Amino acid sequence: MIRIALIGLRPKLRSILSDAIAREKDMRVVQDRHASVADVGATTADVLVCEVEEPDDSTTPTRLLHAAPGARVLMIAANGDRAAVFELRPARKRLLNVSMDEVIDAIRRGLGCGEH
C-alpha cells in the first residue's frame, strides 16, 4: 500500500487528487486537510504531495526530505502544468584498487551519482 500525504494543497487540487487516489487499490491518503511542512516529522507517508509556484525549486522538498528522508516528494505547480519528484536515494559505486588520481576524479564527478 502506497501511503500519501497531501500537504498545503488548495481545496480544488486536494479534492481532485483525493478522488483520484481513492480509486486506486494500492494507494491511500494518510495525511490530509491543511497539513503543513511542520506536520511532516511524524508522517508514515511514502509520498508527500505539495503544491508550489515553482516545482523545480528544491527549498521545500529539501526541508520535507530532511523531516521524512524515506519519502518521495512530488511538487505540483500551482497552475497544474508541471511537477517534479525529489527523493533521497542512497547510491553506491564500488571503486576497487583505485589510484589517488581516480579518487580525485571520482570526487570531481560526484562518484557518478546525480547531475554533473
C-alpha positions in Angstrom: 0.0 0.0 0.0 1.4 3.4 -1.0 0.8 5.9 1.7 0.3 9.5 0.6 0.3 12.8 2.5 -1.3 15.8 0.9 0.5 18.9 2.1 -0.5 22.5 1.6 -2.8 21.8 -1.3 -5.6 24.3 -2.3 -9.1 22.7 -1.8 -9.7 22.1 -5.5 -6.5 20.2 -6.1 -6.8 18.4 -2.8 -10.3 17.2 -3.8 -9.3 16.1 -7.3 -6.2 14.3 -6.1 -8.1 12.7 -3.2 -10.7 11.4 -5.5 -8.1 10.0 -7.9 -6.2 8.3 -5.1 -9.4 6.8 -3.7 -9.9 5.0 -7.0 -6.5 3.3 -6.8 -6.4 -0.1 -4.9 -2.8 0.2 -3.9 -2.9 3.8 -2.6 -4.4 5.7 0.4 -4.2 9.1 1.8 -2.7 9.0 5.4 -2.4 12.7 6.0 -4.6 15.4 4.6 -6.5 18.6 5.4 -4.3 21.6 5.8 -1.2 19.7 6.8 2.0 21.8 6.6 5.7 21.1 6.3 5.9 21.3 10.1 3.5 18.3 10.3 5.7 16.0 8.3 8.0 14.9 11.0 5.7 12.1 12.3 4.3 11.1 8.9 4.2 7.5 7.8 3.7 8.5 4.2 5.7 7.1 1.3 4.9 10.1 -0.9 4.5 13.7 0.1 2.5 15.8 -2.4 2.8 19.5 -2.3 1.5 22.4 -4.4 4.0 25.2 -5.1 4.6 28.0 -7.6 7.8 26.5 -8.9 8.2 22.7 -8.7 11.9 22.8 -9.6 12.8 24.9 -6.6 14.4 22.5 -4.1 13.8 24.6 -1.0 10.6 22.9 0.2 11.5 19.4 -0.9 14.8 19.7 0.9 13.0 20.6 4.2 10.5 17.8 3.6 13.1 15.2 2.9 15.1 16.2 6.0 11.9 15.6 8.0 11.0 12.4 6.2 14.1 11.0 4.5 12.5 7.8 3.3 9.7 9.5 1.4 9.5 10.8 -2.1 8.3 14.4 -2.6 6.0 15.3 -5.5 5.9 19.0 -6.1 3.0 20.1 -8.3 3.0 23.5 -9.9 0.1 25.8 -8.7 -1.1 26.2 -12.3 -1.0 22.4 -12.7 1.1 22.2 -15.8 4.3 20.8 -14.3 5.6 18.6 -11.5 8.9 17.4 -10.1 9.8 14.4 -7.9 12.5 14.7 -5.3 14.0 11.8 -3.3 17.0 10.9 -1.3 18.3 7.7 -2.6 21.4 6.0 -1.2 23.7 5.1 -4.1 27.0 3.2 -4.1 29.6 2.9 -6.8 32.3 0.5 -5.9 35.8 1.6 -6.6 38.4 -1.1 -6.4 42.2 -0.8 -6.5 41.9 2.9 -7.1 44.8 5.3 -7.5 44.8 8.8 -6.0 44.0 10.2 -9.4 40.9 8.0 -9.7 39.8 9.1 -6.2 40.2 12.8 -7.2 38.3 12.1 -10.4 35.5 10.3 -8.5 35.2 13.3 -6.2 35.1 15.6 -9.2 32.4 13.6 -10.9 30.3 13.2 -7.7 31.1 9.5 -7.7 28.9 9.1 -10.8 25.7 10.0 -8.9 23.3 12.7 -9.8 23.8 15.5 -12.2 27.2 17.0 -13.0 
